[in-house]
Amino acid sequence: MEGLEIERHGPTLVATVERGDQNSFSGEMIDALADAIDGAAADGASRFVRLRARGPVFCLGRDRQGTTPEELRAEAGRIVRINETLRTTPLVTIAEVRGDAAGFGCGIVAACDVAVASETARFWFPEISMGLAPTVVISWASKLLPAKRAFDMVVTGQPIDAATAATVGLVTEAVPGDRLAARVDERIASMEALDPAAVREIKRFFVHVRTMDAPSAARASIEPLVLGSLRLRRT
């Protein structure tokens, strides 16, 4: 569809954003990306999602067109759906971040399992400059990022650089721009060489325990470990 190119490269679903000078997402693009990921997860052959963009920025936000409570709820629901899809799909999701990511763009980077950013990329939440409390952002940033860093980013709207983003866990690593695509290729190749069932179980269990306290998560880990060990003995 316009602004979003979906391709299959072997076991990888590749989604490439190219829309205007900000690579902002329309509501239709958000739905199309979520639908494509759901479809790939169900096809039995896909293992990875690679999210990238063309142009000097990754994504600086989304279209804001809602004016009624119903329209605004639908827009927020779309954001929640794509964030949850990226986090909970059995596929490993990888963001290839060439250039700045702000607002919605920063959120989809954070929702991916792996995020590799160019060293010049910056990350920020601009909503405070509009007089808006970004509660969807806070719902995940308060869990993913250190509390004081999350509060500072949301309340000031000031950007952090890629090195800082890697330090606080917003991205996995920052690399020189001319190494970005190759580094993502390397990461996908290294995971592709691993046991698919084990990788899928790792993703599944991260999702399963994310809302548990530590003792509950420890108890929940026993049965999957037993089943995985038995599977290894049979191979």
N, C-alpha and C positions, 0 to 999 in steps of 0.2 A: 504494500500500500504506500501511498505518498508519504515520504518522510521516514519510512521504516522498511528496510530490506531484510527479508528472512531467507536464509540459505541453509543447506545441509552440507557439511564437510565431514564425511565419514560419520563418526558417532557424535559429532558436535553440531548443535543448532547455533548458527551465527546470526545475530541480530545487529544490524548496522543502522545507526541513526544519522540522518542528514536532512535537516529542516531549518532553513534560515540561518542567520548568523549566531543564533543562540542554541540551536539544536533542541528547541523546546518540544515537549511532547503534547500532542493533542489528546483528547479523551479517547478518540478512536485508535490512536497509536498505542495507548496504554492497554486498551482491551485486546488489541491484536497481539501485542507481546505476551500478555498473560495467556491468551488462547493458544499461541504457538508453543509456549513452554508446556502447557498442559497436554497438548497433542503429542509433543516429543516424548514426554514422560510416559505416555501410554503406548508408544509404538514398539517398545521392546528392544530397540536397537540404539537409541540415543543414550549418551552418558553425560554429556556436558552442554552447557549453554555459555556462549561467548558473547558478551554485550560490549559493543564498541561504537565509535562515532567517526564521521568524517569531518574535517575542518579543524580550526584552531581550538575549539572548546569541546568538551565532552557533552555536557547538557547543563543549561542554566535555568531550568525550570519547566513549567507546564503552562498550558493555556488556562486562564481563569475567566470563565464565561458565565458561570452560574450567578443568578440574581435572586432566585427564590429559595426558601429553605429546602425544598425538594431537590432543586438543581444542585445546590451546594452540598447536600448530603450525598447525592450521586457522585459528584466529583471526589469528595473525600473517600467514598466507598471504593472508587477506582484505585486511588492511591494505596489504600489498605490492601486491596486485593493483589496488586502487583508486588507490593512488598512481601506479603505473605506467600505468594507464589514463588518468588525468588528464594525465600528462606526455607520453604517446606517441600518444594519439589524434590523427588529423589535424585534428580540430576544435579551434578556439581555446577554451580553458577560462578562464572568468572567475569569480572569487569575489567576491561582494558581501557584505562582512563588517560587519554591523551588530551591534556588541557583542563580547564577549570570545570568544576562541578558545583552547582549551587542549588539550594532548595530541593525540588523533586529529584534533580540529577544527583545530588549528594545522597539522598535517601536510597536510590536504587544501587548506588555504589556500596553503601553500608549493608544493604540487604543481601548482597552476593557473598558466597562462601569464600571466594578469593578475589582480591582487587589489587591489580598492579597498576601503578600510576607513573606517569612521566614526572621527572624531578621538578618540572616547572609548574605542575598542576597546583591549583589552590581549591579549597573547599570551604563553603560557608552557607549560612542560612539567612536570606535577606528579609524574611517576613517581618522582623521587628521594624524595619524601615517603612513598612506599610501600615504600622500600627496594629499588627496581627500577632497573636500568640500562636505559634505553630504547634498545636497540641499533637498532631500526628507525628511530627518529628520528635517531640519530647517523649512520646510513648515508647519509641525504640532507643533514642539516644541516651535516655536515663539508664538503660540497661547495658548498652554496648560500650559507652564511653565512661571514663572516670567522671564522677558527679560534678566536680568543679569545672572540668573542661567542657562538659555538655552544657552546663548552665551558662558559662561564659560565651560559648559559641552562639547559643540561642538568644541570649539577652543583649549581646553587642552586635551581632550580625557581621563580625569581623572575620576575614578569611584566615585559615591556617595553611601553611605550605605542606607539600607532600611528605617531607621528612617528619614533620610534626604529626601529620595524619597517620603515618606508619607507627610512630612511637605510641600514640594513644589507641591504636587498633581500628581506626576508621578504614585504613587500607592495609594490605599485607606487606607490600614493599614499594619503594620508589626507585626507579631506574632511569638512566639517561633516555631521552626521547627516542634516539636512534636505535635503542635496544628494546623498546617497549613491546612491539609485536613479536619479536623473536623470543623474548622472555615469556610471554604468554604461551607461545608455541611450545616452549620447553616445559612449562608447567603442565600443560595438557598432555604432552607426550609422556611425562613421568607418571602421571596419574593413569593414563591409558594402559600403561604397562603393569599396573597393579591389578589384583584380583577384583573383578567388577562387583562381586557379591559383598566383599569386605568393604569396599568404598561406599557402596550403597547403604550398608548397615551403619557405617560411621555417620553418614549424613542423617539417616533415619533416627539414630540414637541422639544426636545433637538436637534434633527437632523435638524428640520425645521428652528430653529432660530439661528443656530450656525454662520451663515454668516451675520446676521442682526445687525443693530445698535440697541441701547436700545429702542428708541421710536418706531421703526418698530416692534421689538419683542413684545413690550407691546400691540400695536394695534392688532398684529396677535394672541395674547392670548385670545382675547375676545370671538370669535366664538367657539373655542374648549371648553372654560369654560362653555358657554351657553349649548352646546350640551351635555357635561358631566353632568351638573346639571339636564338637562331634562331626561337623561338616569337614573339617580338616582331616580328621582320622579316616574318613571314608574316601578321601581323594588320594 
